């Protein structure tokens, strides 16, 4: 099975620049995870979204790289049935003429 969470909007402190540390900015998280489904054992996407949002808001990361790696670790710890994971963090408002993003794809966990 593959679970998708697309455009999970979170307002949080994230980034290195002075103004990014003072005021929350909008980010979007996209997730794609494959997992083994067994009857009665499934991944609740609402719980997964809440886990991601809580971690992002509490940690107030400076680097998107750190955010991706720590979110990945939390997810695979909570959901050991996940076999592969793709995460993307988008900052739509940091540059006037584009959205910037960072992503990583873990094929085998």
C-alpha positions in Angstrom: 0.0 0.0 0.0 1.0 3.6 -0.5 -0.2 6.4 1.7 0.0 10.0 0.4 -0.2 13.2 2.4 -0.1 16.2 0.1 0.3 19.9 0.9 0.0 19.6 4.7 0.2 23.3 5.6 2.0 24.2 8.7 2.8 27.7 10.1 6.1 27.5 11.9 9.5 29.0 12.7 11.9 27.4 10.2 15.1 28.7 8.5 18.4 30.4 9.1 17.8 34.0 8.3 17.0 36.5 11.1 13.5 37.3 9.8 12.7 33.5 9.6 13.5 33.1 13.3 11.2 35.9 14.4 7.9 35.2 12.5 6.2 32.0 11.6 6.1 31.2 7.9 3.9 28.9 5.9 5.4 25.6 4.7 3.9 22.5 3.0 4.8 18.9 3.6 4.3 16.2 1.1 4.7 12.5 2.0 4.6 9.3 0.2 5.1 6.0 2.1 4.8 2.4 1.1 4.0 -0.1 3.8 2.9 -3.7 4.3 -0.8 -3.8 5.0 -2.1 -6.7 7.1 -5.7 -7.0 8.1 -6.3 -4.7 11.0 -2.8 -3.2 10.9 -2.8 0.1 9.0 -1.4 3.6 9.2 -3.8 6.3 10.3 -3.0 9.2 8.0 -4.5 11.7 10.5 -2.1 10.5 13.2 0.8 10.6 10.8 -0.1 14.2 9.8 -0.3 15.2 13.5 3.0 13.6 14.2 4.7 15.6 11.4 3.0 18.9 12.4 3.9 18.6 16.1 7.5 17.8 15.4 7.9 20.7 12.9 6.3 23.2 15.2 8.2 22.1 18.4 11.7 21.8 16.8 11.7 25.1 14.9 14.4 23.8 12.6 17.1 26.0 11.1 17.8 23.7 8.1 15.3 21.9 6.0 17.8 19.0 5.8 17.6 18.6 9.6 13.8 18.7 9.5 13.6 16.0 6.8 16.0 13.6 8.6 14.4 14.0 12.0 10.9 13.6 10.6 12.0 10.5 8.8 13.3 9.0 12.0 10.1 9.8 14.0 8.0 8.3 11.3 9.9 5.0 10.9 10.1 4.7 14.7 6.3 5.1 15.1 5.4 3.1 12.0 7.9 0.2 11.5 5.8 -1.3 8.7 6.9 1.5 6.4 9.2 0.2 3.7 10.0 3.3 1.7 9.4 7.0 2.4 9.5 10.2 0.4 9.3 13.6 2.1 9.3 17.1 0.7 9.2 20.5 2.5 8.2 23.5 0.4 8.6 27.1 1.4 6.2 29.0 -0.9 6.8 32.5 0.4 10.5 32.8 0.9 11.2 34.1 -2.6 8.9 36.4 -4.5 9.1 34.6 -7.9 9.1 30.9 -7.0 8.5 28.2 -4.4 11.6 26.5 -3.0 11.7 23.0 -1.7 13.9 20.2 -0.4 13.0 16.5 -0.7 14.5 13.1 -0.1 13.5 9.6 -1.1 14.4 6.6 1.1 13.8 3.5 -1.0 14.7 1.0 1.6 14.2 1.6 5.3 
